[in-house]
Each structure stands twice: as C-alpha cells, then as structure tokens.
Amino acid sequence: MRTALVIGTGLIGTSAALALTRRGVTVHLADHDPEQARTAAALGAGTAEVPDGPVDLAIVAAPPALVADVLAEAMGRGAARGYIDVASVKGGPRRELEARGLDLSAYIGTHPMSGREKSGPLAATGDLFEGRPWVLTPTRDTDTEVLNLALELVSHCRAVPVVMDADAHDRAVALVSHMPHLVSSMVAARLEHAEEAAVRLCGQGIRDVTRIAASDPRMWIDILSANPGPVADLLTDVAADLEETVRALRALQSSDEDKRREGGTGIAEVLRRGNAGQVRVPGKHGSAPRVYETVAVLIDDQPGQLARIFADAGRAGVNVEDVRIEHATGQQAGLVQLMVEPKAAAVLTAALKERGWAIRQ
C-alpha cells in the first residue's frame, strides 16, 4: 500500500492515518468538516489535499448510519482500488450497500476494537490500535487484493486481525462493548443527583465501573441505533439478573432465617457467576488472564512521583505488568497499585522500601 484516503478524521480515522503516515504511506484526509481534516493534517496524519487519482485504499471512518452513503459516493467516483469502513457495527451497513445493488467485491467491513472516552482528531494517537483486535468481515465476494490491503492496514497499525461473520461480530460487540456501556451509564446516572457527601466517598471501584460513561453521547446514539436488537436482548437478561438480585437482597432483610439463608445463597450465586465471567476476560496483549500480586505504594501528589517509582522498579529488575492509581479524597496524596508477577512482589517491595517509599501492607 502506497496511498490511502481517510474519509472521516475523528479519533479512529485520524489514529489510522497517523499510523499509516509513520509507515511511509501517503495519506489524504477528507471530512464533512474541512477544518477537522486540516487539524488532522496539522497533527501529521497526512494531507488535506485531494488525491490526483485513485488511491490504493479508502478508509471510511463515519458513524454507522452514514457508512453506506459515504461508501456509495466514494465507490461511485472510483476513489480507490479497495474500500473498507471502520464502523462498530457491520451487518446493517453491508445490507444497505447490497440493497443499493453495488458491486461489493472491492469492499470489506472492518472494526478496530480500540478507542478512548474522548473523540475528535486531537484525541488521536498513532498507537491506538497496537496489540488490539481488528475485526475483518470478508464474504465469498470479497476480492483477495482488497482483503490483502485490509490486512496490510491492520499490520501497519500493529493490530491483531480477527476474521468474523458480520452478524456474529454485531452480537459479540453488543456483549463486550455496547451493553456494558449502557450499564456503566446507568450506574453513573445514580450519581447525578446524589448528595455531595456521598459522592466524595467515591473510590477506585466506582471509577472503574463508570469510566466509559464519560464517552460522547452523540457517538453512542449512532452506535446503538445501528445495533439495537442484540443489545436489547442482553439487557433483558441483565434485567432478569437484577430482579433476582433484588429479590435475594430483600430476603436478607427478612426476620425469617430460612429466607435470609435463601437470600444469601442467591447473592453468592450472582457473585460466583461474576467471578466465572471475569476470569474469561483476556489479559495483557489478549493473552490468557494471569494472576498478579499487588504492591501498594503511598505517594504525594507531586510531579515526577510515578516516574521515580517506575525507575526504581526498573533498577530492581521488576517489570510492572499493570498499574492503578487511587487518589485520596480531599488530600494531595494517593495510592499506586503496582501489579507484578507473584515471584517479583517481595523483590519489588524490598527495593522500594530501601529507596524510601511507603508501602501499604
């Protein structure tokens, strides 16, 4: 691939353009808002100039509801040898293109499974997709050359290609992305009118659960409007679980010992199923989940503290697998939780204590 056209210079489109530009591909940028395309160009994602002729690959980074229109227009003017979209829903756009009678041999639907709570070109980064799954949904009609172009794009972005049926993809993202986003939003909504004294008690647990609720509502309306059925089916199951959980909690309030025992059993089952599901979530780089030990370090909220901790861990020869930061309410201090291999926990603890860090046991 020598040339590409990115149509839609938001977070995903600009991030893909940045990755391609770094690999030496000449990238042309287009957007319904020319100023946004110029912003992406200023960030080094490519040029806002119109290409002289057909490019190798056109990448449509538009909301699901607009994908078919944008692709049809680009195909109609012969903008590229191959066409892909990166929308988060795959079945609907393809059926809409088929209904228009378009030759789809030069098209393949794709979906990079990566993103951020922020949107727009200023939130983009060239390593956004690194190590993340990138779903490809070819059909028997897909031209081999177009599939190879899509695979080359995934390689340039350092993502991991995953081939799926379009409708199977839509059911999968409903489970692992769309439904969790709505549940996160519903939990966060409980905080909107909560008493300030209660909100000030927020810790890392509520931050973890509500993090994705900070995403742009307009973007999510577009996504959910394109995949409502599978999401509604999953929420129906969640609602049934909630109903059973409420019933179990009410039983725990009973003065009847048998009812309390039944309620405890019900809550235990919910928590057990949660444990069973959580351990199936892939670990680092998509590998099987692993168990790490946590070394908790108390720090002051001052510049350079995290850099010092990581440097000291490096001097001790310990690789930090993951990190979490919990800020102390009302204080300029926090707790840094360093996740490491079990055999490295004692080594890291001793090294950090030696260098003056306060370790929470």
N, C-alpha and C positions, 0 to 999 in steps of 0.2 A: 504494500500500500504506500503510494507516494503522496496522494492528495485526498482530502476529506472535506466535507461540508457539514457543519453542525448547525442544525436549524432549531433554535431554542437555546439561549445562553443563560439558563438558570444554573442552579447548583450542579445538576448531573451533566448537562451539556457542556458547561464550562470546564468541569473537572475532567471529562473525557478529552476535551480539546487541549487542556494543559498537558495531560499525559501523552497525547499523540505528538504535540509540538516538541516535547522533550525527546521523543524518539526520532525526530527529524522529519516527521510528516508535515506537509504544508496544509494548514487548516484554514478554511474560510468559515466565517461566522455570520449567521443571519438570525434575526429575531423580529417579531412584530413591533418591538420597541427598539429602534435603531440605537438609542442611547445605551441600552443594556448590552448590545453587541459591541459597541465601542468600548464600554467598560471592560468587557471580557478581553478584548484585544489589548487594551492598555495593561492588563494583568499578564500578558504574554501568552494568551491562549490561541492566538492566530491573528488573522487579518479580517477586517470587516469589509474588505473589497470583494466584489462579485467575481467568481472564477471565470476564466476565459472560455472554458468549455466544460464538458462532463468531468466530474471528479471520480475517483475510484469508489468512494463510499459516502453516502449521505446518511447522517445520523439524526433522526428526528427525536428531539427531546422536548416534546409537547405534552400537555395533560392528556389523559386517555380519551376524553371526549373530542379532542381536536386532532388526534393522531391520523385518523383516516383522511380528513380534509387536507392536512399538510402533506401526507404521503402522496395522495392523489395528485395534488398540484405539482409536487416535485417530479413524480413519475411522468406526468403529462408534458413537462418541458424537457425531459431527458437530462435531469440534473446530475445523474451518476450512473455508474455501471451496476452498483448494488445499493440496496436501501435497507436500513434497519430502523426500528424505534426502540426506545428505552423506557417506555411507559410501564407502570407497575401492574397493569392488567393486560392480558394477552388475547384471550378468546374473543372478546367483544370487538376490538379494533380489526382483527383479521376477518371476522364475519362481515363486518361493514364494508371492508375492501372487496371481499368476494361478491357481495351484493351489488357492487358497482361494476362488476364484470371486468375488473382489472387483471392483467397478467401478473401473477404474484411469484413467478419463478425467480425474479430478481430481488425478492423481499424476504426478510426473516425477522420475526419478532424476537426481541431480547429484553432482559430485565436485570440490570446490575443490582444485587442485593446489598446496597450500601446507601447511606445518606446521613443527614445531620438534622438537628432541630431547626437550624437556620436555612434560609433559601436565598436565591439570587447569586450572581456571579462573584460577589465579594466573599461569599461563604465557601467558594470552590477551592479545591486543592488537588494537585496532580496525583496524590497518593490515596485518594478517597477510596478507590476500589481494590487496593493492594491486599491480596490474600482473601478477598471476599468472593462468594459465589456469583457468577454471572450466567443467568439462565438463557439458553437458546432454545427456540421452539420451531425447528425446521419441520417441513412437511415433505411428502413424496415429490411435490412440485418444486421444491427449493433447488435452485441451481447450485452445483458444487462450488463454483467460483465464488458465489455470494456467501456460502457457508464458510469458506476459507477466509474471506475478507472479514467476516464477523469474528472468527477465531483469532485472526491477526490483531483485531482491535482489542479483544479480551487479553491477549498476550501483552500488547503494548501497555495496557492498564494494569498489568500484573495481577489480574483477577484469575479466578478458577472457573473454567467453563463447565456448565451443567446442562445437559440436554433433557428437555421435558416436553410432554404434550401441553398445548396451550391451556386447555381447561384444567388439567391436573395442576398446572402452575397456579392458576387462579384460586383453586381450592387450597393449595398449600400456603400461599401468601395471606389468604384470609385467616388461616390458623396462626401463622407465626408473625404476622405484621398488622393486618387490618383490624382484626378483633382485639388484639392486645392494646392497640392504640385507643380504641373506644373505651375499653375497660380502664385504662390509665386516665383518660379524660373524665370518666365518671367518678373515679376516686378523687382526682384533683378538684372536681366540682364541689365536693363536700367541704373544701377549704374556703370557697369563695366568700361565704357569709359566716364563717366560724369566728368565735371570739379570738381576739388578738392574743390573749393569754395562752390559748390552746395552740395557736399557730406557732408561737415562739418555742414550743416544745418539739417542733419538727426535727427529726434526726435523719440518719442516712437511709433508714428503711423507707420513709415516705418520699424522700428524694429519689430513690431508685425506682419506686413504683410510678411516680408522676413525671419523671424526666421527659418522656416522649410526648406528654400532654402539652409541652411548650411549642409544638410544631404549628406551622401556618394553617389555620382552619380552612382557608380557601383551597389550598392544595389538597387537603384531606377530603373535602366535599367532592372534588373532582375524582379522587381515587375511589372513594366509597360509592359514588354514583355509578361507577363502572363495574363494581363487583358486589352489589348489594345482597344477592341471594345467598352465596356461601357464607358471608359474614353474619347475616340474619340467622342462618341455620346454627352457626356456632354459638351465637349469643342466646339462642333458645336453650341450648344445652347448659350454658353458663347460668341462665336464669333458673333452670331446674336445680342446679347445684346450690345456688343461692337460697332457693326456697327450702331445700333440705337442711342447709346450714342454719338458717334462721329457726327452723323447727327444732333442731338439736340444741341451739342456744336457749331457746325458750324452755326446753325440757330441763336444762341445767338450773333454771330458776325455780323449778318445782320443789315443793316440800316432800314429794314422793320419792323415796330412794330409788325405786326401780326406774322412774322416769329420768332421774338425774344420771343413773348409770347408762340408760339408753342414749341420753344426750351426749354424754362423754364419749360413748362408742361412735356416735355419728361424727363428732368433731375430729376424733382420732382418725377416722376413715378419710375425711377430707384432707387432713394434713398428710396422711400416708400417701394418698394419690398425688398430692402436690410434690412430695419428695420423689416419688417414682417418675413423675414427668420431668422434674427439674434435672435429674441426673442424665436425662437423654439430650439435654441441650449441649451442642458441640462445644468443646473447649477451645483453647488457643489455636488459631490458624485452622479452625474447622476440624481439629483432631478430636479423638475421644476425650470426654471430660476427665480431668485429673484432680486429685485431692491435694491441696496445698496447705501448708501451715502459715499462720499469720503472725508477723512480728509487728506489734503496735508501738509507734513512736510518738511521743508528745512533742509538739513543736510550737514555737511562737510564730505568729503571722507576720513574718518579715521576709523581705526579698532574699532569694538565694537559698532558703532553707531546704527546699526539695532537691535542688541541685547538689547541695552538700551531702544529703542523705544518699542519693544515688551514687555520688562519687565515692563515699565511704563504703557503700555496699560493693562497688566495683573493686576497690582496693582489697576488700576481704575475699574477692573471687566468687561472689554470690550473684547469680542472675535473678533479678526481680521479675517474676512472671506476670504479676498484676499489681495494681495499686488502687487504694481508695482513700479519700480524704474526708474526714468528718470534722466540720468546724464547730467549735464550742459556742453555744448560744450566749450572746452578749459579751464575749471575751475575744481578745485578739490572740487566739490560740486554736489549736486543732489537734486531731489525732490522725496520723498517717498509718494506714494498714498496708504493710508490705507482704504480698503473697509469694512464698518461695517453696522450693522442694523441701519436703519434711527433713531430709538429712542436712539441709543447709540452715535450718532455723536457728539451731544452737550456735553455729559459727557466726551468723549474722548478728544475733543478739549480743554475743560476747564482743564482737568487733565494734558495734555501735555504742555499747556501754563504755568501752575503752576510750572511745572518742568523745565521750561526754554527753551522749544522747540519753534522754529519759525514756526508759522502756516500760510500758504498761504490761504487767503480767496477766 
